[in-house]
Amino acid sequence: MSTTGFIFSNLNSNTLSLLTSDRTVAAIPFACRYRLVDFALSNMVNSDITDINIIANYNFRSLVNHIGSGKDWDLARRSGGIKILSPGQEARQADGMVYSYRLEALRSIRDRILELTSDTVVLTDSDHLCNIDLGDVIDFHRANEAEVTFVTVQSKMGELTRIPQTAIQADAKGRVTDIVKSTGFDPDHPLRSIRLFVLSTDFLVRSLDEAVARNYHSFTDDIIMHSPEKRRFFSYCFNDVVIPVTSFLEYYQANMLLTKDASVRNAILGKWERPIYTRVHNSPPTVYRDGCSVSDALIADGCVIEGKVENSVLFRGVKVSRGATVKNSILFGGTYVGAGSSLNCIVSDKNVVISDDQTLSGAETAPFYIAKNKRI
C-alpha cells in the first residue's frame, strides 16, 4: 500500500492578491526563509510520501525555481519524486482551463490520476500551515476503511472567517454525521476542516467520472456535500497548532505570531523529528553592525543590520541602514531601508528601495503593502 500526494498551489489567490500578482500562493515567502508550499511538502516527505504532485495554474515560474529538482526535500528520484502539473499539459486536455476549485484542478489532471497505483491520495491546499504526521492520519483512514478522511480542528467561540469553511459534526469514533458550510463558530458542527484530506484512490476516480458526466466544479459543494457515501467519511481531529493564511491580513498576522510566540514557533518549526525543509541558499551570515538593536525578529542569512529591528521578519539580503527603525514589518528579499527611515506595519515585496528619512506606517489590522521593485 502506498500514498500519492497532491498539493493545490493557487487556490485562494484572489484573497491573497497583493502577494500573488506574479507568484502562486504556494510560492509566497514566509517566516524569513520558507515558501508556503514547504510546509505541505515537508509534511508529506516526513511521512514517507515520496510521489508528490503540485497542481499549478498560472504565475508559477517562481514556484518552479524554488522547487528545482526537488533535491532539498530528497525528491530528486527516478521513481516518484516531485512533479509540477499545469492545466492543459495533458494530451487530452485541450482547453487548458484556469481553475477556481479543487475539482476543476483535479479534472485538469485526470489522466495523471487514472495512472495511479497507490491505494490512497492526500490532497492539501497551500494556505493552512501545520506540522503533522500524515502517517497517523493515513493509518486512521485505512483502519476505518474510509472513503474520505478530513483533517479537522476544533472551532473556537467567536471565530469568524471571510471564506466559508467546511464545518463537520462527528461521533465519538470520528465518523462524520453531518457537513455544512459556515463562516463562524457553529456549536452543532464544532469541527472545521483545514482543507487537508486523505481519500481512497477509487473514490477519487469515481468522483472525477461523476464530475465529468455532470459538469461539477466544486469538490466540497458538488461531491462531498451530496455524496451518498457519507457513512464512510471520517474526521481526524488535529490538536496541535494550525495557522491559516487565507488572506493578506492573516498572512501578516501569522508572521507576526511567529516572532512573538515561542510555543507556536516551536510547534510549527521546532520539531526535530519533523523538520520543515526548504530550498538551501549558500548565503553569507547576517552582519550585525555595532550599535544595532534586534528583538523578537526572524532574520534570514545575507542581511546587514545597522539600525533597529523589532517584532519583524526579514528575508535574505535585506539591509537596514544606520538610524533606521523597522517595527512589526515583513521585508522580502533584497529590500533596502535607508538611513533614518522608520517603518511600522509594512509588508515590502522583493527588491524594494526605501530612501533615507522616510516614515511609513500601516496598522496592525491594515498593514501597508509595497509592491515588488518599487522605490520610495
C-alpha positions in Angstrom: 0.0 0.0 0.0 1.2 3.4 -0.9 0.1 7.1 -0.9 0.3 9.8 -3.6 0.3 13.5 -2.6 -1.4 16.4 -4.4 -0.8 20.0 -3.4 -3.0 22.8 -4.8 -0.8 25.8 -5.5 -3.3 28.6 -6.5 -6.5 28.2 -4.5 -7.5 31.5 -2.7 -5.1 33.5 -4.8 -7.9 36.2 -5.0 -7.9 36.8 -1.2 -4.1 37.0 -1.3 -4.0 39.1 -4.4 -1.5 41.6 -3.1 1.1 38.8 -2.9 0.1 36.8 -5.9 0.3 39.3 -8.8 3.3 37.5 -10.2 3.6 34.3 -8.0 1.3 31.4 -7.0 0.0 31.1 -3.4 2.4 28.1 -2.8 5.4 30.3 -3.6 4.6 33.2 -1.2 7.6 33.7 1.1 7.0 33.0 4.8 8.9 33.2 8.1 12.1 34.7 6.6 13.3 31.6 4.7 10.4 29.4 3.6 7.7 29.4 1.0 4.1 28.3 1.9 4.5 25.1 -0.1 7.4 24.0 2.1 5.0 23.0 4.9 2.8 20.7 2.8 5.8 19.2 1.1 7.7 18.6 4.4 4.6 17.0 6.0 4.4 14.6 3.1 8.2 13.8 3.0 8.4 13.4 6.7 5.5 10.8 6.4 7.3 8.8 3.7 5.1 10.1 0.9 7.6 10.5 -2.0 5.3 10.6 -5.0 4.1 14.2 -4.9 2.3 16.4 -7.5 1.9 20.1 -7.3 -1.1 21.3 -9.3 -0.2 24.7 -10.7 -2.4 27.1 -12.6 -0.6 30.3 -13.6 2.2 32.6 -12.3 4.2 29.5 -11.2 7.7 30.4 -12.5 8.9 31.3 -9.0 7.4 28.0 -7.7 9.4 26.1 -10.4 12.5 28.0 -9.4 12.0 27.2 -5.8 11.3 23.5 -6.2 14.1 22.9 -8.8 14.8 19.2 -9.0 13.3 18.6 -5.5 16.7 17.6 -4.0 16.3 19.8 -1.0 13.3 17.6 0.0 15.0 14.4 -1.1 12.6 14.2 -4.0 15.1 14.0 -6.9 14.2 10.4 -7.7 13.9 8.1 -10.6 10.7 6.7 -9.3 8.1 9.0 -7.8 9.7 12.3 -6.7 8.0 15.6 -7.4 6.2 16.9 -10.4 4.6 20.3 -11.2 1.4 19.8 -13.2 -0.4 22.6 -15.0 -3.8 22.7 -16.8 -3.6 21.9 -20.4 -0.4 19.9 -20.3 -2.3 16.6 -20.6 -2.7 15.4 -24.2 -6.5 15.2 -23.9 -6.9 18.5 -22.0 -7.4 20.9 -24.9 -9.0 23.8 -23.2 -6.2 24.5 -20.7 -8.7 25.9 -18.3 -7.8 28.2 -15.4 -9.4 26.6 -12.3 -11.0 28.1 -9.2 -12.0 24.9 -7.4 -10.2 21.8 -6.4 -12.4 19.6 -8.5 -11.6 21.7 -11.6 -7.9 21.3 -10.8 -8.3 17.5 -10.5 -10.3 17.3 -13.7 -7.4 19.1 -15.5 -5.0 16.3 -14.5 -7.5 13.4 -14.8 -5.2 11.3 -17.0 -2.4 11.5 -14.3 -4.9 10.3 -11.6 -6.0 7.4 -13.7 -2.4 6.2 -13.8 -2.1 6.0 -10.0 -1.2 2.6 -8.5 -1.4 3.9 -4.8 -4.5 3.0 -2.7 -4.7 6.4 -1.0 -4.3 10.0 -2.0 -3.5 13.1 0.2 -5.0 16.4 -1.1 -4.0 19.6 0.6 -4.1 23.4 -0.1 -1.0 25.5 0.5 -2.6 28.1 2.8 -3.0 26.2 6.1 0.3 25.7 7.9 0.9 22.9 10.4 3.5 20.3 11.3 1.5 17.0 11.2 2.4 13.3 11.0 0.4 12.3 8.0 1.2 8.7 8.6 -1.1 8.7 11.6 -3.9 10.2 9.5 -3.4 7.6 6.8 -3.4 4.7 9.3 -6.6 6.1 10.8 -8.1 6.3 7.3 -7.2 2.7 6.4 -8.3 1.3 9.8 -11.8 2.8 9.3 -11.9 1.7 5.6 -12.9 5.3 5.0 -13.6 6.9 1.6 -12.6 10.4 2.8 -10.9 11.5 6.0 -11.0 15.2 6.8 -8.2 16.6 9.0 -10.0 19.0 11.3 -9.5 21.3 14.3 -11.9 22.3 17.0 -13.7 25.6 16.2 -13.3 28.4 18.6 -16.1 30.6 20.1 -16.2 33.9 18.3 -14.2 32.6 15.3 -15.1 34.3 12.0 -13.8 33.8 8.5 -14.2 35.7 5.3 -14.3 32.4 3.3 -17.0 29.8 4.1 -15.4 26.9 5.9 -16.5 23.2 5.9 -17.9 22.6 9.4 -18.3 19.0 10.5 -20.2 17.0 13.1 -18.7 13.6 14.0 -19.5 10.9 16.5 -17.0 9.6 19.2 -15.3 7.3 16.7 -14.8 10.2 14.2 -17.5 9.1 11.8 -18.9 12.2 10.1 -22.6 12.6 10.8 -23.2 16.0 9.1 -21.4 18.6 7.0 -22.3 22.2 6.5 -20.7 25.5 5.2 -20.1 28.1 7.9 -18.3 31.4 8.4 -18.4 31.3 12.1 -18.5 29.1 15.2 -21.2 26.5 15.0 -21.8 24.5 18.2 -23.7 21.8 16.3 -20.7 21.4 13.9 -17.7 22.0 16.2 -15.0 20.7 13.8 -13.5 22.7 11.0 -11.7 21.2 8.0 -8.2 22.6 7.4 -8.5 21.6 3.8 -6.3 18.6 4.2 -7.9 15.3 3.0 -7.0 11.6 2.7 -9.1 9.8 0.1 -9.2 6.3 -1.3 -8.0 6.4 -4.9 -11.1 4.6 -6.0 -13.4 7.2 -4.5 -11.3 10.0 -6.2 -11.6 8.3 -9.6 -15.3 7.8 -9.2 -15.7 11.4 -8.2 -13.9 12.6 -11.3 -16.0 10.4 -13.5 -19.2 11.9 -11.9 -17.7 15.4 -12.2 -17.1 15.0 -15.9 -20.5 13.4 -16.5 -22.4 16.1 -14.6 -20.0 19.1 -15.2 -19.3 19.5 -11.5 -16.8 22.1 -10.4 -16.5 22.1 -6.6 -15.1 19.1 -4.7 -16.8 20.1 -1.4 -20.1 21.5 -2.7 -20.8 19.1 -5.6 -19.1 15.8 -4.4 -18.7 15.8 -0.6 -21.9 17.6 0.4 -24.1 15.4 -1.9 -22.3 12.1 -1.6 -24.5 9.1 -0.7 -21.4 7.5 1.0 -21.1 9.9 4.0 -21.2 6.9 6.3 -17.6 6.2 5.1 -16.5 9.8 5.8 -14.3 10.3 8.9 -12.8 13.2 10.8 -9.3 13.1 12.2 -9.1 15.9 14.8 -5.6 17.5 14.9 -4.9 19.0 18.3 -1.8 21.0 17.6 -1.2 24.4 16.0 -2.7 25.2 12.6 -2.0 28.7 11.1 -4.5 29.8 8.4 -3.0 32.1 5.7 -6.1 32.7 3.6 -6.0 36.5 3.3 -3.3 39.2 3.3 -4.2 40.2 6.9 -3.9 36.5 8.0 -0.5 36.3 6.3 0.7 39.3 8.1 -0.7 38.1 11.5 0.8 34.6 11.0 4.3 36.1 10.5 4.0 38.4 13.5 2.7 35.5 15.6 5.9 33.5 14.9 8.1 36.4 16.1 6.2 36.8 19.4 5.0 33.4 20.5 7.8 30.8 21.0 5.3 28.0 21.6 3.6 28.5 18.2 7.0 28.8 16.6 8.2 25.6 18.1 5.0 23.8 17.2 5.5 24.7 13.5 9.2 25.0 13.0 10.9 23.4 16.1 10.1 19.7 15.9 13.4 18.0 15.2 11.7 14.7 14.3 9.7 16.5 11.6 11.7 19.4 10.2 10.4 21.8 7.7 12.6 21.7 4.6 13.2 24.5 2.1 15.5 25.3 -0.7 19.0 25.8 0.5 20.8 29.0 -0.4 24.5 29.4 0.1 24.2 32.9 1.5 26.7 34.6 3.9 25.8 35.0 7.5 23.9 38.2 8.5 26.1 41.1 9.7 25.1 42.9 12.8 26.9 46.2 13.0 27.9 48.0 16.2 25.0 50.0 17.6 22.3 47.9 16.0 19.3 46.6 18.1 17.3 43.5 17.3 14.5 42.0 19.4 11.8 39.4 18.6 12.7 39.1 15.0 13.2 36.3 12.4 16.1 37.2 10.2 17.5 35.2 7.3 21.1 34.9 6.1 22.7 37.6 4.0 21.2 40.6 5.7 23.0 43.7 7.0 21.6 45.2 10.2 22.8 48.7 11.3 19.6 50.1 12.7 16.8 48.8 15.0 14.6 45.8 14.2 11.7 44.8 16.4 8.9 42.2 16.0 9.8 41.8 12.3 10.6 39.2 9.7 13.5 39.9 7.3 14.2 37.7 4.3 17.6 37.2 2.6 19.6 40.2 1.5 17.7 42.9 3.5 19.7 46.0 4.6 18.5 48.2 7.5 20.7 51.2 7.4 22.1 53.1 10.4 19.5 55.1 12.3 16.6 53.3 10.6 13.8 51.6 12.6 11.8 48.6 11.4 8.9 47.5 13.6 6.1 45.0 13.1 7.1 44.6 9.5 7.8 41.9 6.9 10.6 42.8 4.4 11.1 40.4 1.4 14.4 39.6 -0.1 16.6 42.5 -1.3 14.7 45.2 0.5 16.8 48.3 1.3 15.8 50.6 4.2 17.6 54.0 4.0 19.3 55.8 6.9 16.9 57.4 9.3 13.8 55.8 7.9 11.0 54.4 10.1 8.8 51.5 9.1 5.8 50.2 11.1 3.3 47.5 10.0 4.8 47.4 6.5 5.0 44.4 4.1 7.5 45.1 1.4 7.8 42.8 -1.6 11.2 41.8 -3.2 13.8 44.4 -4.1 12.0 47.5 -2.7 14.2 50.5 -2.0 13.1 52.9 0.7 15.2 56.1 0.6 16.7 57.9 3.6 14.5 59.7 6.1 11.2 58.2 5.0 8.4 57.4 7.5 5.9 54.7 6.5 3.2 53.2 8.7 0.3 50.9 8.4 -1.8 49.4 11.2 -1.8 46.0 12.8 -5.3 45.5 11.3 -4.4 47.1 8.0 -0.7 46.6 7.2 0.7 48.7 4.3 1.9 46.8 1.2 4.8 48.0 -1.1 4.8 46.2 -4.4 7.9 44.5 -5.9 10.7 46.7 -7.2 9.2 49.9 -6.0 11.3 52.9 -4.9 10.0 55.2 -2.2 
